[in-house]
Amino acid sequence: MWAKPEEVPRLIALRRAALEALAGQAAFRASIGVELELHCPLRAARGVGDLDNFITGVCDGLMAAGPRSRMDPRWDAADVGDIHPSKTVAMEDDSAVVSITARNIADAPTPWYRVSLEGE
């Protein structure tokens, strides 16, 4: 996902928002709870993708990428150095996730989502 041109802007936005929301707090390491709300137009509720794929992308996107992951060249830009995939942003390892709540809500003119994390 780190090398897919269509995913890079989404990952940058996710990682930037998470880093800002944590405001210097360390990444979660244990007993992590994830809550995901996907908001989309009624006509697109079934066409925006599988909810489980969104969960996977969010969890993987908030961790550091694996050392052998391919990267899009945009990750080399100076303005993304603080959220580079080599760095952990919000969770050390998604194997520490103990609960996930996810909802696909058809209530928005354009798609958007909200992620909440809790844990230690």
C-alpha positions as CSV (number, residue, x, y, z in Angstrom):
1,M,0.0,0.0,0.0
2,W,2.9,2.3,0.6
3,A,3.8,2.3,-3.1
4,K,0.3,2.6,-4.5
5,P,-0.1,6.1,-6.0
6,E,-3.8,6.3,-5.1
7,E,-3.1,5.3,-1.5
8,V,-0.2,7.6,-0.6
9,P,-2.3,10.8,-0.2
10,R,-4.8,8.9,2.0
11,L,-1.9,7.5,4.1
12,I,-0.3,10.9,4.4
13,A,-3.6,12.4,5.6
14,L,-4.2,9.5,8.1
15,R,-0.7,9.6,9.5
16,R,-0.6,13.4,9.7
17,A,-4.0,13.5,11.6
18,A,-2.9,10.8,14.0
19,L,0.4,12.5,14.8
20,E,-1.4,15.8,15.4
21,A,-4.1,14.1,17.5
22,L,-1.6,12.4,19.7
23,A,0.2,15.7,20.3
24,G,3.5,14.2,21.5
25,Q,1.9,11.2,23.3
26,A,3.7,7.9,22.7
27,A,2.2,5.4,20.3
28,F,-0.2,2.8,21.8
29,R,1.6,-0.5,22.7
30,A,-1.0,-2.7,24.4
31,S,-4.7,-3.3,24.9
32,I,-5.5,-1.2,21.8
33,G,-9.2,-0.5,20.9
34,V,-10.0,0.8,17.5
35,E,-13.2,2.5,16.5
36,L,-13.8,3.3,12.9
37,E,-16.8,5.2,11.4
38,L,-17.0,5.4,7.7
39,H,-19.4,8.1,6.5
40,C,-20.5,8.0,2.8
41,P,-23.4,9.1,0.6
42,L,-26.4,6.8,0.7
43,R,-26.0,5.9,-3.0
44,A,-22.4,4.8,-2.3
45,A,-22.8,2.9,0.9
46,R,-22.2,-0.4,-0.7
47,G,-19.7,0.8,-3.3
48,V,-17.1,2.5,-1.1
49,G,-15.3,-0.8,-0.3
50,D,-15.4,-3.5,2.2
51,L,-15.4,-2.3,5.8
52,D,-12.8,-4.9,6.8
53,N,-10.4,-3.5,4.1
54,F,-10.7,-0.1,5.6
55,I,-9.9,-1.5,9.1
56,T,-6.8,-3.2,7.7
57,G,-5.6,-0.1,5.9
58,V,-6.1,2.1,9.0
59,C,-4.3,-0.3,11.3
60,D,-1.5,-0.9,8.9
61,G,-1.3,2.8,8.1
62,L,-0.8,3.8,11.8
63,M,2.2,1.4,12.3
64,A,5.6,1.5,10.8
65,A,5.9,-0.3,7.5
66,G,7.8,-3.5,7.2
67,P,11.5,-3.0,6.3
68,R,11.0,-4.6,2.9
69,S,8.0,-2.6,1.9
70,R,8.1,-0.8,-1.4
71,M,7.7,2.9,-1.2
72,D,6.3,5.5,-3.5
73,P,8.8,8.3,-4.2
74,R,6.5,10.8,-2.5
75,W,7.7,9.4,0.9
76,D,11.1,10.9,0.2
77,A,9.8,14.5,0.4
78,A,10.9,16.6,3.4
79,D,7.4,17.6,4.4
80,V,6.5,13.9,5.2
81,G,9.6,13.1,7.2
82,D,7.8,13.1,10.5
83,I,5.2,10.7,9.2
84,H,7.5,8.5,7.0
85,P,6.4,4.9,6.9
86,S,9.6,3.9,8.6
87,K,8.2,5.6,11.8
88,T,5.5,4.4,14.1
89,V,2.8,7.0,14.3
90,A,0.0,5.8,16.6
91,M,0.4,2.1,17.3
92,E,3.5,0.0,17.7
93,D,1.9,-3.2,16.4
94,D,-1.6,-4.0,15.4
95,S,-1.3,-7.4,17.0
96,A,-1.9,-5.5,20.3
97,V,-5.5,-4.6,19.1
98,V,-8.0,-6.3,21.4
99,S,-11.2,-4.7,20.1
100,I,-12.5,-3.2,16.9
101,T,-15.8,-1.5,16.3
102,A,-16.6,-0.4,12.8
103,R,-19.6,1.1,11.2
104,N,-20.5,2.1,7.6
105,I,-22.9,5.1,7.9
106,A,-24.7,6.4,4.9
107,D,-25.1,10.1,5.9
108,A,-22.6,12.3,4.2
109,P,-22.5,14.1,0.8
110,T,-18.9,13.0,0.3
111,P,-17.0,10.1,1.9
112,W,-15.0,10.7,5.1
113,Y,-14.1,8.7,8.1
114,R,-13.2,9.0,11.8
115,V,-10.8,6.8,13.8
116,S,-10.6,6.6,17.5
117,L,-7.9,4.7,19.4
118,E,-7.5,3.9,23.1
119,G,-5.1,1.7,24.9
120,E,-1.8,1.8,26.8
